[in-house]
Amino acid sequence: MYYIGIDVGLNGSICILNNKGKLEKSLKMPVVKIEEGAYKHWYNLNEIIDLFNNYKDSKIILEYQRPMPGQGSASMFRLGRGFGLLEGITTTIYKDNVTITDPKLWQNYLSNKYLTKDISNAFKKKTLNYDIIVDTIADDIYKTWFLKYITMKSTSPAKVKSSYLYYIINNIDKDTLDFKDNNIVDAYLIAKYCYLHNL
C-alpha cells in the first residue's frame, strides 16, 4: 500500500510514501507547455495517469481548494478546473481510496501530533514569535535558510508552519526532499497525514 499526497495546482507537487510511511517518490506537478490556448502550461495528463497507474495499490488524498483573497477570477477558475481534473482522474483509478481534505485538518492534526504547546502558541496570530521556533532548530543549513525564509514578504505563517513541521518530522523519519519548495513540503505532509490517519 502506498500513500499519495497531492498539493493541487500547476505549481503543485505529488509525494508518495510506502507502506511504512517513508518517502518513495516526490515530484513537481507534471505539466506541458501550451503553444496556443488560454493557458501557457497545463497538466500533463498522460504523465500523471502513468504515474498513478504505477502505484495502483494506494490511498490518495487531495487538498481541497477554495478561493483566496487577492486571487483573480481567471486564476480561481484555473485552480478549480485543475482540482476537478485531478479529482476525476484519481477517483477513476483509485475509486473509494480517494479523500479530499481541508488544509486546516491536516495542518492541525500534524501540529497536535508533532509540535509542543509552546511551539504551537508561537505560531498563533496573537502570539506569533519566530524567535522561539528558531531556537529549536539544530540543523545549521536548514536554520540559515529558515531565517531568510521568514523575512520574505511572500512567506505566510502557514507556509512557515508547514516548513517547520517538515523539519520536525524529518528529524524522526529521515526523509529528504527539497525543503525550500513549499509545494513539495505540503504534498509530503498531506501524504504523511494520509498514512498516519490510514484514510
VEXVEXMAR-18470 format. One record per residue (C-alpha): x, y, z; residue number from 1; residue in one letter. Coordinates in steps of 0.02 Angstrom, whole numbers, padded with zeros to 5 digits. Layout:
residues N
        u        v        w     k   r
        X        Y        Z   NUM   A
...
end
This chain:
residues 199
        u        v        w     k   r
    00000    00000    00000     1   M
    00061    00174   -00045     2   Y
    00002    00342    00019     3   Y
   -00006    00485   -00105     4   I
   -00021    00668   -00059     5   G
   -00064    00797   -00191     6   I
   -00037    00983   -00172     7   D
   -00153    01039   -00311     8   V
   -00104    01171   -00438     9   G
    00008    01191   -00589    10   L
    00148    01235   -00467    11   N
    00092    01095   -00351    12   G
    00176    00932   -00311    13   S
    00147    00748   -00281    14   I
    00227    00643   -00143    15   C
    00215    00455   -00123    16   I
    00251    00363    00040    17   L
    00274    00175    00055    18   N
    00182    00059    00175    19   N
    00298    00112    00317    20   K
    00264    00296    00289    21   G
    00435    00327    00213    22   K
    00462    00436    00060    23   L
    00455    00334   -00101    24   E
    00447    00475   -00229    25   K
    00420    00663   -00238    26   S
    00398    00768   -00393    27   L
    00333    00933   -00455    28   K
    00163    00926   -00540    29   M
    00191    00862   -00718    30   P
    00144    00998   -00840    31   V
    00159    01031   -01027    32   V
    00188    01194   -01118    33   K
    00039    01254   -01219    34   I
    00084    01345   -01381    35   E
   -00092    01407   -01416    36   E
   -00236    01423   -01295    37   G
   -00294    01506   -01136    38   A
   -00150    01440   -01030    39   Y
    00038    01439   -01053    40   K
    00051    01275   -00959    41   H
   -00071    01137   -00915    42   W
   -00069    00969   -00827    43   Y
    00024    00832   -00919    44   N
   -00120    00708   -00909    45   L
   -00025    00562   -00987    46   N
    00119    00577   -00865    47   E
    00003    00597   -00715    48   I
   -00103    00446   -00765    49   I
    00053    00341   -00797    50   D
    00120    00388   -00626    51   L
   -00041    00340   -00538    52   F
   -00054    00176   -00636    53   N
    00119    00130   -00569    54   N
    00052    00147   -00391    55   Y
   -00121    00071   -00407    56   K
   -00120   -00004   -00232    57   D
   -00132    00165   -00148    58   S
   -00233    00281   -00041    59   K
   -00233    00457   -00106    60   I
   -00275    00625   -00032    61   I
   -00303    00791   -00119    62   L
   -00302    00957   -00031    63   E
   -00468    01047   -00053    64   Y
   -00452    01211   -00147    65   Q
   -00550    01368   -00108    66   R
   -00536    01547   -00172    67   P
   -00405    01650   -00083    68   M
   -00408    01838   -00053    69   P
   -00325    01933   -00195    70   G
   -00345    01793   -00323    71   Q
   -00415    01847   -00490    72   G
   -00565    01759   -00567    73   S
   -00458    01679   -00704    74   A
   -00336    01611   -00575    75   S
   -00477    01541   -00468    76   M
   -00561    01461   -00618    77   F
   -00397    01380   -00673    78   R
   -00363    01313   -00499    79   L
   -00539    01246   -00481    80   G
   -00534    01166   -00653    81   R
   -00368    01083   -00611    82   G
   -00434    01019   -00445    83   F
   -00586    00943   -00531    84   G
   -00474    00863   -00661    85   L
   -00362    00781   -00530    86   L
   -00514    00728   -00428    87   E
   -00587    00644   -00583    88   G
   -00425    00554   -00629    89   I
   -00390    00492   -00454    90   T
   -00570    00436   -00423    91   T
   -00569    00339   -00588    92   T
   -00408    00248   -00542    93   I
   -00424    00231   -00352    94   Y
   -00614    00225   -00329    95   K
   -00655    00235   -00143    96   D
   -00473    00261   -00091    97   N
   -00479    00448   -00128    98   V
   -00501    00576    00011    99   T
   -00518    00764   -00005   100   I
   -00462    00859    00148   101   T
   -00466    01039    00204   102   D
   -00291    01113    00233   103   P
   -00333    01153    00414   104   K
   -00373    00970    00451   105   L
   -00203    00901    00403   106   W
   -00110    01051    00473   107   Q
   -00198    01042    00641   108   N
   -00178    00853    00652   109   Y
    00009    00858    00619   110   L
    00033    01010    00732   111   S
   -00054    00922    00877   112   N
    00049    00765    00847   113   K
    00221    00840    00823   114   Y
    00228    01015    00900   115   L
    00242    01060    01082   116   T
    00115    01178    01159   117   K
    00244    01319    01165   118   D
    00287    01299    00981   119   I
    00103    01291    00932   120   S
    00071    01452    01028   121   N
    00221    01534    00943   122   A
    00133    01509    00775   123   F
   -00032    01589    00829   124   K
   -00076    01760    00761   125   K
   -00087    01847    00929   126   K
    00072    01768    00996   127   T
    00172    01745    00835   128   L
    00353    01728    00888   129   N
    00479    01656    00766   130   Y
    00622    01677    00890   131   D
    00555    01534    00997   132   I
    00542    01425    00842   133   I
    00716    01468    00776   134   V
    00794    01424    00944   135   D
    00735    01244    00923   136   T
    00821    01218    00755   137   I
    00984    01124    00768   138   A
    01024    01095    00585   139   D
    01134    01241    00527   140   D
    01091    01226    00341   141   I
    00905    01225    00375   142   Y
    00919    01361    00507   143   K
    01011    01479    00388   144   T
    00879    01453    00255   145   W
    00735    01467    00381   146   F
    00798    01636    00445   147   L
    00794    01704    00268   148   K
    00627    01621    00230   149   Y
    00533    01702    00374   150   I
    00586    01877    00317   151   T
    00518    01857    00139   152   M
    00358    01955    00102   153   K
    00282    01807    00010   154   S
    00304    01692    00160   155   T
    00144    01671    00260   156   S
    00139    01599    00438   157   P
    00052    01445    00364   158   A
    00200    01415    00247   159   K
    00323    01437    00390   160   V
    00225    01314    00495   161   K
    00222    01184    00356   162   S
    00409    01203    00331   163   S
    00441    01184    00517   164   Y
    00327    01032    00527   165   L
    00430    00951    00390   166   Y
    00590    00990    00487   167   Y
    00521    00909    00646   168   I
    00452    00755    00556   169   I
    00612    00736    00455   170   N
    00713    00730    00616   171   N
    00614    00574    00658   172   I
    00586    00491    00489   173   D
    00745    00548    00398   174   K
    00654    00579    00234   175   D
    00749    00701    00125   176   T
    00666    00814   -00002   177   L
    00681    00993   -00062   178   D
    00627    01086    00096   179   F
    00644    01252    00003   180   K
    00495    01207   -00107   181   D
    00336    01237   -00007   182   N
    00228    01140   -00130   183   N
    00334    00983   -00113   184   I
    00335    01004    00076   185   V
    00146    01020    00079   186   D
    00122    00866   -00033   187   A
    00237    00768    00084   188   Y
    00141    00824    00239   189   L
   -00026    00784    00156   190   I
    00038    00609    00115   191   A
    00102    00589    00294   192   K
   -00070    00638    00360   193   Y
   -00147    00508    00244   194   C
   -00027    00375    00309   195   Y
   -00048    00416    00493   196   L
   -00238    00426    00476   197   H
   -00242    00274    00361   198   N
   -00376    00366    00261   199   L
end
